Amino acid sequence: MIRVVLPAHLRKLAQVGGELQLEVEGPPTQRSVLDALEASYPMLRGTIRDHVSKERRPFIRFFACEQDLSHDPPDTPLPEAVAKGAEPLLVVGAVAGG
């Protein structure tokens, strides 16, 4: 079971109140977790990654175990603590401005 925390605006869109728990096929990677997330919550398709290229959208970041995973290749295995459900994968909306 993979735990995922979404930013408030995506939780509202998905109509969920808090942390999500997802079953992921195979080894947990960013790609497999996002595939499971979009399969369970189709209204999130295109909000975290592009519909066609499946690349992470600008201003969306991924964190786990106090590490920024945003620039890791999508098929890189997630940290063991995330794979075991001890730590969540955080999807964070980045803030820009001056």
C-alpha positions as CSV (number, residue, x, y, z in Angstrom):
1,M,0.0,0.0,0.0
2,I,1.5,3.3,-1.1
3,R,0.5,6.5,0.8
4,V,0.1,9.7,-1.3
5,V,-0.5,13.2,0.0
6,L,-1.9,15.7,-2.5
7,P,-2.0,19.5,-2.4
8,A,-5.3,21.0,-1.2
9,H,-6.6,21.9,-4.7
10,L,-6.1,18.4,-6.0
11,R,-7.7,16.8,-2.9
12,K,-10.7,19.0,-3.6
13,L,-10.8,18.0,-7.2
14,A,-10.6,14.3,-6.3
15,Q,-13.1,14.8,-3.5
16,V,-10.9,13.3,-0.8
17,G,-10.2,14.6,2.6
18,G,-6.7,13.5,3.4
19,E,-4.0,11.0,2.6
20,L,-4.7,8.5,-0.2
21,Q,-3.7,4.8,-0.1
22,L,-3.1,3.1,-3.4
23,E,-2.4,-0.4,-4.5
24,V,0.4,-0.3,-7.1
25,E,1.3,-3.1,-9.6
26,G,4.9,-4.1,-9.5
27,P,7.7,-2.1,-7.9
28,P,6.6,1.3,-6.8
29,T,8.0,4.1,-9.0
30,Q,6.7,7.6,-9.7
31,R,5.2,6.3,-13.0
32,S,3.4,3.3,-11.3
33,V,2.1,5.4,-8.5
34,L,0.8,8.1,-10.8
35,D,-0.7,5.4,-13.1
36,A,-2.6,4.0,-10.1
37,L,-3.6,7.4,-8.9
38,E,-5.1,8.4,-12.3
39,A,-6.8,5.0,-12.6
40,S,-8.5,5.5,-9.2
41,Y,-9.2,9.2,-9.6
42,P,-9.7,9.9,-13.3
43,M,-10.5,13.5,-12.6
44,L,-6.8,14.0,-11.8
45,R,-5.6,13.0,-15.3
46,G,-3.6,15.8,-16.8
47,T,-3.3,17.7,-13.5
48,I,0.0,16.2,-12.3
49,R,1.5,15.1,-15.6
50,D,0.8,15.9,-19.2
51,H,-1.9,13.8,-20.9
52,V,0.3,12.8,-23.9
53,S,3.9,12.9,-22.8
54,K,3.3,11.8,-19.2
55,E,5.9,14.3,-18.1
56,R,5.6,16.1,-14.7
57,R,3.8,19.4,-15.1
58,P,5.8,22.5,-14.2
59,F,5.2,23.7,-10.7
60,I,4.5,20.2,-9.4
61,R,7.1,18.6,-7.2
62,F,7.5,15.1,-5.7
63,F,9.0,14.6,-2.3
64,A,9.6,11.5,-0.1
65,C,11.8,10.8,2.9
66,E,13.0,14.5,2.9
67,Q,14.3,14.1,-0.7
68,D,13.2,16.0,-3.8
69,L,12.4,13.3,-6.3
70,S,11.0,15.7,-8.9
71,H,13.9,15.3,-11.4
72,D,14.4,11.5,-11.0
73,P,13.5,9.4,-14.0
74,P,9.9,8.2,-13.7
75,D,10.9,4.6,-13.5
76,T,13.3,5.0,-10.6
77,P,12.2,2.9,-7.6
78,L,10.8,5.0,-4.8
79,P,12.6,4.9,-1.4
80,E,12.0,1.7,0.6
81,A,10.1,3.6,3.3
82,V,7.6,4.7,0.7
83,A,7.3,1.3,-0.8
84,K,6.6,-0.2,2.6
85,G,4.0,2.5,3.4
86,A,6.0,3.9,6.3
87,E,6.4,7.3,4.6
88,P,4.1,9.0,2.1
89,L,4.9,10.3,-1.4
90,L,4.2,14.0,-1.3
91,V,2.8,15.8,-4.4
92,V,3.5,19.5,-3.8
93,G,2.4,22.5,-5.8
94,A,5.5,24.7,-6.2
95,V,5.1,28.4,-5.5
96,A,6.7,30.9,-7.8
97,G,7.0,34.6,-7.5
98,G,9.2,37.3,-6.1
